[in-house]
Amino acid sequence: MSVTELAVNRKHRILQANRLTTRICPTVILNVKGEDAAPVKISLPRRYSDVFSDTDIEQINSNAVFLHLLFKGLCPTTKAYLLAMVV
């Protein structure tokens, strides 16, 4: 699923996080709770791969911390995804 398919200004609980190196660049894949409560996979843009440390990913995967992905829409100038990680 693309980030743009997420509801704008709605928190999506991060269920699992994995770091992955594609043939193009490193990225983080998130499993988030979708609109119908079924988990969906979201591949974050490259610039967000450094936001998650290995410790953050371990804590998310062990349920030691509960974070949400918040999609705020697209930047009107650059069309970049506006994302936030919130509690």
C-alpha positions as CSV (number, residue, x, y, z in Angstrom):
1,M,0.0,0.0,0.0
2,S,1.2,3.5,-0.8
3,V,1.5,6.1,2.0
4,T,-0.9,8.3,0.0
5,E,-3.6,5.6,0.4
6,L,-3.6,6.3,4.2
7,A,-6.3,8.5,5.7
8,V,-5.0,12.1,6.2
9,N,-4.6,13.3,9.8
10,R,-5.5,9.9,11.2
11,K,-3.2,7.9,13.5
12,H,-2.3,4.4,12.2
13,R,-0.9,2.2,14.9
14,I,2.5,0.7,13.9
15,L,2.4,-3.0,14.6
16,Q,5.8,-4.0,13.3
17,A,8.9,-2.4,11.7
18,N,11.6,-3.8,9.6
19,R,14.7,-2.3,8.0
20,L,15.3,-3.4,4.4
21,T,17.9,-2.6,1.8
22,T,16.3,-2.6,-1.7
23,R,18.3,-2.4,-4.9
24,I,17.9,1.3,-4.8
25,C,18.3,2.4,-1.2
26,P,17.7,1.5,2.5
27,T,14.1,1.8,3.7
28,V,11.9,0.9,6.6
29,I,8.8,-1.2,6.0
30,L,6.0,-0.7,8.5
31,N,3.0,-2.9,9.2
32,V,0.3,-0.6,10.3
33,K,-3.3,-1.0,11.3
34,G,-5.3,-0.2,8.2
35,E,-8.7,1.4,7.8
36,D,-10.5,-1.9,8.2
37,A,-8.3,-3.0,11.1
38,A,-6.4,-5.4,8.9
39,P,-2.6,-4.9,8.9
40,V,-1.1,-3.3,5.8
41,K,2.5,-2.8,4.7
42,I,3.9,0.7,4.1
43,S,7.3,1.3,2.6
44,L,8.6,4.6,3.9
45,P,10.5,7.0,1.6
46,R,14.3,6.9,1.9
47,R,14.5,10.1,3.9
48,Y,12.5,8.5,6.7
49,S,14.8,5.4,7.1
50,D,17.1,7.3,9.4
51,V,14.2,8.3,11.7
52,F,14.1,4.7,13.1
53,S,17.1,3.5,15.0
54,D,17.7,-0.2,15.4
55,T,16.6,0.2,19.1
56,D,13.3,1.9,18.0
57,I,12.6,-1.0,15.6
58,E,13.4,-3.6,18.4
59,Q,11.1,-1.7,20.8
60,I,8.2,-1.5,18.3
61,N,8.5,-5.2,17.5
62,S,8.6,-6.3,21.1
63,N,5.6,-4.1,22.0
64,A,7.8,-2.1,24.5
65,V,6.6,1.1,22.8
66,F,3.4,1.9,20.9
67,L,3.8,4.4,18.1
68,H,1.5,5.6,15.4
69,L,2.2,6.8,11.8
70,L,0.4,10.1,11.0
71,F,0.1,11.0,7.3
72,K,-0.5,14.7,7.0
73,G,-0.8,14.8,3.2
74,L,1.5,16.1,0.6
75,C,3.6,19.2,0.6
76,P,1.9,21.6,-1.9
77,T,5.3,22.8,-3.2
78,T,7.4,19.7,-3.4
79,K,4.7,16.9,-3.3
80,A,6.8,15.2,-0.5
81,Y,5.0,13.0,2.0
82,L,4.4,14.7,5.3
83,L,4.7,12.0,8.0
84,A,5.0,12.1,11.7
85,M,5.5,9.4,14.3
86,V,3.4,10.0,17.4
87,V,2.5,8.2,20.6
